[in-house]
Amino acid sequence: MTMDGRVRKDRAGVLEKAGTLIEALPWLERFHGTTVVIKYGGHAMADEALRASFAEDVVFLRYAGLRPVIVHGGGPQINAALERAGIESSFTAGLRVTTPEAMEVVRMVLVGQVNRDVVGLVNRHGAFAVGMSGEDANLFTAERKHAVVDGERVDIGQVGEIVEVQVGAVRALLDDGRIPVISSVARGDDGEVYNVNADTAAAALAAALDAEKLVVLTDVEGLYADWPASEDVIDSLTTDELAALLPELSSGMVPKMEACLHAVRGGVPQAHVLDGRVPHALLLEIFTAEGIGTMVLPSVPGAAAEETAETDDTGTGGTA
């Protein structure tokens, strides 16, 4: 003990913590003031401890001077609600067939349940999170999407593909120091409400916001080099390399990697697929030199974006 009775702390442990903070300094300098769009889903949304660590990570980003935006889905919660309501749920070409009855449940779960849960998790740490739907302020406009089976277009109901993003309301929240939490529901010019893939929605929003990063949380370590023969994860690849790999990927990884591809081709400098089962995966990726998961980069560094969303003075994004 010291002379004044205080217990001397383990200096080695304290110095290690200081080293960790100093290691983060270059990344704090680089990303301060930038927007990061995070697609939240999978096991990280279902496990209570991971839910808490995710909320801590997002609030840490906010206090560190970044501008985080959360886009979420809610497949397991939708499945459970449809089962309780006695509504059959089927998939065609990996897409949920969404009847008008099913869409009512999807909308209720995503906007009224999952969104409120995520907002509540973040707001345990302060008045930061504000919930939104893709319908609010015409954030997402969608058109009906068709599945393709054996070369034929198949109607799968109220499943949408985003064709326009208007980011004025999201920018206003970010400028006010808030953390937007957005559910992947969109409205069409035809008046219909559409269920939109959350990976796709996050990519479209990241491009329209001129985000510095898109981060997609998954239930795998990243993109495997030769699955299932090998569990080696590809650390990074270019958009051209990813486009060549897409036809060979498993159906579960396709929407996530397509989202990364479209975001980077839309002007986002980096897109990442991370294992959301790892506690504090977000902080490890953003604030350490090693990083985790798989990173997608432009094929030609500094080249003009192929699909950049043009933004006018009102913050209205172009097509995604």
C-alpha positions as CSV (number, residue, x, y, z in Angstrom):
1,M,0.0,0.0,0.0
2,T,1.1,3.6,-0.5
3,M,1.6,6.0,2.5
4,D,-1.8,7.5,2.2
5,G,-3.4,4.0,2.4
6,R,-4.4,3.7,-1.3
7,V,-3.7,0.3,-3.0
8,R,-1.1,0.7,-5.7
9,K,-2.6,-0.5,-9.0
10,D,-1.0,-2.9,-11.3
11,R,1.2,-0.6,-13.4
12,A,1.7,-3.1,-16.2
13,G,-2.0,-3.4,-16.7
14,V,-2.5,0.4,-16.6
15,L,0.4,0.9,-19.2
16,E,-1.2,-1.7,-21.4
17,K,-4.5,0.2,-21.4
18,A,-2.6,3.4,-22.2
19,G,-0.9,1.6,-25.1
20,T,-4.3,0.6,-26.5
21,L,-5.6,4.1,-26.3
22,I,-2.5,5.5,-28.1
23,E,-2.8,2.8,-30.8
24,A,-6.3,4.2,-31.5
25,L,-5.0,7.7,-32.0
26,P,-4.3,7.6,-35.8
27,W,-7.8,6.1,-36.4
28,L,-9.4,8.7,-34.2
29,E,-7.7,11.4,-36.2
30,R,-8.7,9.8,-39.5
31,F,-12.4,9.1,-38.7
32,H,-13.3,12.0,-36.5
33,G,-16.3,13.7,-38.0
34,T,-17.0,11.0,-40.6
35,T,-20.2,9.0,-41.0
36,V,-20.2,5.2,-40.5
37,V,-23.2,3.1,-41.6
38,I,-23.6,-0.1,-39.6
39,K,-25.9,-2.9,-40.7
40,Y,-27.0,-4.6,-37.5
41,G,-28.4,-8.2,-37.5
42,G,-27.7,-11.8,-37.0
43,H,-26.4,-13.3,-33.7
44,A,-25.3,-9.9,-32.5
45,M,-29.0,-8.9,-32.3
46,A,-30.1,-12.1,-30.6
47,D,-27.6,-12.6,-27.8
48,E,-28.1,-10.4,-24.8
49,A,-24.4,-9.8,-24.0
50,L,-23.7,-9.0,-27.6
51,R,-26.6,-6.7,-27.8
52,A,-25.2,-4.7,-24.8
53,S,-21.7,-4.6,-26.3
54,F,-23.0,-3.5,-29.7
55,A,-24.8,-0.5,-28.0
56,E,-21.6,0.3,-26.1
57,D,-19.6,0.3,-29.3
58,V,-22.0,2.6,-31.1
59,V,-22.1,5.1,-28.2
60,F,-18.3,4.9,-28.0
61,L,-18.1,5.9,-31.7
62,R,-20.4,8.8,-31.0
63,Y,-18.3,10.1,-28.1
64,A,-15.1,9.5,-30.2
65,G,-16.4,12.0,-32.7
66,L,-17.7,9.7,-35.4
67,R,-21.3,9.8,-36.8
68,P,-22.7,6.3,-36.6
69,V,-26.0,5.3,-38.4
70,I,-27.6,1.9,-37.7
71,V,-29.7,0.0,-40.3
72,H,-31.3,-3.1,-39.0
73,G,-33.4,-6.1,-40.2
74,G,-35.1,-8.6,-38.1
75,G,-35.6,-12.0,-39.8
76,P,-35.9,-14.2,-36.7
77,Q,-38.3,-11.8,-35.0
78,I,-40.4,-11.7,-38.2
79,N,-40.4,-15.5,-38.5
80,A,-41.6,-15.8,-34.9
81,A,-44.4,-13.2,-35.3
82,L,-45.6,-14.8,-38.6
83,E,-45.8,-18.1,-36.8
84,R,-47.8,-16.7,-33.9
85,A,-50.2,-15.0,-36.4
86,G,-50.6,-18.3,-38.3
87,I,-49.3,-16.8,-41.5
88,E,-47.3,-19.1,-43.7
89,S,-43.9,-17.8,-44.7
90,S,-42.0,-19.2,-47.7
91,F,-38.9,-18.2,-49.7
92,T,-38.2,-18.1,-53.4
93,A,-34.7,-17.7,-54.7
94,G,-33.6,-16.7,-51.2
95,L,-36.3,-13.9,-50.9
96,R,-39.2,-14.0,-48.5
97,V,-42.5,-14.1,-50.3
98,T,-44.4,-11.2,-48.7
99,T,-48.1,-11.2,-49.0
100,P,-50.1,-8.1,-47.9
101,E,-50.9,-10.0,-44.6
102,A,-47.3,-10.9,-44.1
103,M,-46.2,-7.3,-44.9
104,E,-48.4,-6.0,-42.0
105,V,-46.5,-8.2,-39.7
106,V,-43.1,-7.4,-41.1
107,R,-43.8,-3.7,-40.8
108,M,-45.1,-4.0,-37.2
109,V,-42.1,-6.1,-36.1
110,L,-39.4,-4.0,-37.8
111,V,-40.8,-0.6,-37.0
112,G,-42.7,-1.2,-33.7
113,Q,-40.6,-3.9,-32.0
114,V,-37.0,-4.3,-33.3
115,N,-36.4,-0.6,-33.9
116,R,-37.7,0.3,-30.5
117,D,-35.5,-2.4,-28.9
118,V,-32.3,-1.1,-30.6
119,V,-33.2,2.5,-29.7
120,G,-33.7,1.5,-26.1
121,L,-30.3,-0.3,-26.0
122,V,-28.4,2.7,-27.2
123,N,-30.3,5.2,-25.1
124,R,-29.3,3.4,-21.9
125,H,-26.1,5.5,-22.3
126,G,-27.7,8.8,-23.1
127,A,-30.3,10.6,-25.3
128,F,-28.7,9.6,-28.6
129,A,-30.7,7.2,-30.7
130,V,-33.7,8.2,-32.8
131,G,-35.8,5.5,-34.5
132,M,-36.8,5.9,-38.1
133,S,-38.4,3.8,-40.8
134,G,-37.4,3.9,-44.4
135,E,-40.8,5.4,-45.0
136,D,-40.1,8.4,-42.8
137,A,-39.4,11.6,-44.8
138,N,-39.3,9.4,-47.9
139,L,-35.9,8.1,-46.8
140,F,-36.2,5.0,-49.1
141,T,-38.3,4.8,-52.2
142,A,-38.6,1.3,-53.6
143,E,-40.0,-0.6,-56.6
144,R,-41.4,-4.1,-56.6
145,K,-38.6,-6.7,-56.9
146,H,-39.1,-10.0,-58.7
147,A,-37.2,-13.3,-58.0
148,V,-35.7,-15.1,-60.9
149,V,-36.3,-18.9,-61.1
150,D,-35.0,-20.9,-64.0
151,G,-34.6,-17.7,-66.0
152,E,-38.2,-16.6,-65.3
153,R,-39.3,-13.6,-63.3
154,V,-41.5,-14.6,-60.4
155,D,-43.8,-12.3,-58.4
156,I,-42.9,-12.5,-54.7
157,G,-45.2,-9.9,-53.3
158,Q,-44.3,-6.8,-51.4
159,V,-40.5,-7.2,-51.7
160,G,-38.8,-4.0,-52.7
161,E,-35.6,-2.8,-54.4
162,I,-34.5,0.7,-53.4
163,V,-34.4,3.2,-56.3
164,E,-34.1,6.5,-54.5
165,V,-32.6,7.7,-51.1
166,Q,-33.5,11.1,-49.6
167,V,-31.1,11.7,-46.7
168,G,-32.1,15.2,-45.5
169,A,-33.8,13.9,-42.3
170,V,-30.9,11.6,-41.5
171,R,-28.3,14.4,-42.0
172,A,-30.4,16.6,-39.7
173,L,-30.3,14.0,-36.9
174,L,-26.5,13.5,-37.4
175,D,-25.9,17.3,-37.3
176,D,-27.9,17.3,-34.0
177,G,-25.6,14.7,-32.5
178,R,-28.1,11.9,-32.7
179,I,-27.7,8.3,-33.8
180,P,-30.3,7.4,-36.4
181,V,-31.7,3.8,-36.1
182,I,-33.4,2.8,-39.3
183,S,-35.6,-0.1,-40.1
184,S,-35.5,-1.5,-43.7
185,V,-39.1,-0.8,-44.8
186,A,-39.7,1.4,-47.8
187,R,-42.6,3.0,-49.7
188,G,-43.1,3.0,-53.4
189,D,-44.4,5.6,-55.8
190,D,-47.3,3.2,-56.2
191,G,-48.3,3.7,-52.6
192,E,-47.3,0.2,-51.6
193,V,-45.1,-0.5,-48.6
194,Y,-42.2,-2.8,-49.3
195,N,-39.9,-5.2,-47.3
196,V,-36.3,-4.3,-48.3
197,N,-33.2,-6.4,-47.6
198,A,-31.4,-4.6,-44.8
199,D,-27.9,-5.2,-46.3
200,T,-29.1,-3.5,-49.5
201,A,-30.7,-0.7,-47.6
202,A,-27.5,0.0,-45.6
203,A,-25.4,0.1,-48.8
204,A,-27.7,2.5,-50.5
205,L,-27.8,4.8,-47.4
206,A,-24.0,4.7,-47.0
207,A,-23.5,5.8,-50.6
208,A,-26.1,8.6,-50.4
209,L,-24.6,9.9,-47.1
210,D,-21.1,9.9,-48.5
211,A,-20.2,7.7,-45.6
212,E,-16.5,6.8,-44.9
213,K,-17.4,3.2,-44.1
214,L,-20.1,0.6,-44.4
215,V,-19.9,-2.1,-41.8
216,V,-22.0,-5.3,-42.2
217,L,-22.3,-7.5,-39.1
218,T,-22.6,-11.2,-39.9
219,D,-22.5,-14.6,-38.2
220,V,-19.2,-15.7,-39.9
221,E,-15.6,-14.5,-39.6
222,G,-15.7,-12.8,-43.0
223,L,-15.5,-13.9,-46.6
224,Y,-13.7,-17.3,-46.8
225,A,-11.1,-17.8,-49.5
226,D,-12.2,-21.4,-50.4
227,W,-15.2,-22.4,-48.4
228,P,-15.8,-25.2,-47.3
229,A,-12.4,-26.6,-48.1
230,S,-10.7,-23.9,-46.1
231,E,-11.6,-21.5,-43.2
232,D,-9.0,-18.9,-44.3
233,V,-10.6,-15.5,-44.3
234,I,-9.8,-13.0,-47.1
235,D,-8.5,-9.9,-45.3
236,S,-9.2,-7.5,-48.2
237,L,-10.1,-7.5,-51.9
238,T,-11.1,-5.0,-54.6
239,T,-14.5,-4.5,-56.1
240,D,-13.4,-6.2,-59.4
241,E,-12.1,-9.2,-57.4
242,L,-15.4,-9.4,-55.5
243,A,-17.5,-9.1,-58.6
244,A,-15.7,-12.1,-60.1
245,L,-16.3,-14.1,-56.9
246,L,-20.0,-13.3,-56.4
247,P,-21.3,-16.2,-58.6
248,E,-19.4,-18.7,-56.5
249,L,-20.6,-17.5,-53.1
250,S,-23.1,-19.2,-50.8
251,S,-26.6,-17.7,-50.9
252,G,-26.2,-16.3,-47.4
253,M,-23.2,-14.3,-48.2
254,V,-24.4,-12.9,-51.6
255,P,-26.6,-10.1,-50.3
256,K,-23.9,-9.0,-47.8
257,M,-21.1,-9.0,-50.3
258,E,-23.3,-7.4,-53.0
259,A,-24.0,-4.6,-50.4
260,C,-20.3,-4.0,-49.9
261,L,-19.7,-4.0,-53.7
262,H,-22.5,-1.5,-54.4
263,A,-21.5,0.7,-51.5
264,V,-17.8,1.0,-52.6
265,R,-18.8,1.4,-56.3
266,G,-21.2,4.1,-55.0
267,G,-18.4,6.1,-53.5
268,V,-17.9,4.7,-50.0
269,P,-14.1,4.3,-49.5
270,Q,-14.3,1.1,-47.5
271,A,-16.8,-1.6,-46.8
272,H,-16.3,-4.4,-44.2
273,V,-17.9,-7.7,-43.3
274,L,-17.4,-8.5,-39.6
275,D,-18.2,-11.3,-37.3
276,G,-20.9,-9.9,-35.0
277,R,-20.4,-12.8,-32.6
278,V,-17.1,-11.2,-31.5
279,P,-17.6,-8.7,-28.6
280,H,-16.7,-5.2,-29.6
281,A,-16.1,-6.2,-33.2
282,L,-16.8,-2.6,-34.3
283,L,-14.1,-1.1,-32.2
284,L,-11.6,-3.7,-33.2
285,E,-12.2,-3.0,-36.8
286,I,-12.2,0.8,-36.7
287,F,-9.6,1.5,-34.0
288,T,-6.9,-1.1,-34.4
289,A,-4.2,-1.6,-37.1
290,E,-5.0,-5.3,-37.5
291,G,-8.7,-5.1,-37.9
292,I,-10.9,-8.2,-38.4
293,G,-13.2,-9.6,-41.0
294,T,-13.0,-8.8,-44.8
295,M,-12.5,-5.3,-46.3
296,V,-13.7,-4.3,-49.7
297,L,-11.8,-1.4,-51.5
298,P,-12.1,0.3,-54.8
299,S,-10.3,-1.4,-57.7
300,V,-8.6,1.8,-58.6
301,P,-7.7,3.9,-55.5
302,G,-9.0,7.4,-55.9
303,A,-10.9,6.7,-59.0
304,A,-14.3,8.3,-59.5
305,A,-17.2,6.3,-58.2
306,E,-19.2,4.3,-60.7
307,E,-22.5,4.8,-59.1
308,T,-22.1,7.8,-56.8
309,A,-25.3,9.1,-55.4
310,E,-25.6,12.8,-56.3
311,T,-26.8,15.0,-53.4
312,D,-28.3,18.4,-53.8
313,D,-28.5,21.2,-51.2
314,T,-31.5,19.7,-49.5
315,G,-29.7,16.4,-48.9
316,T,-31.6,14.4,-51.5
317,G,-29.7,11.4,-52.7
318,G,-29.9,9.9,-56.2
319,T,-30.6,6.3,-57.1
320,A,-28.8,3.6,-55.2
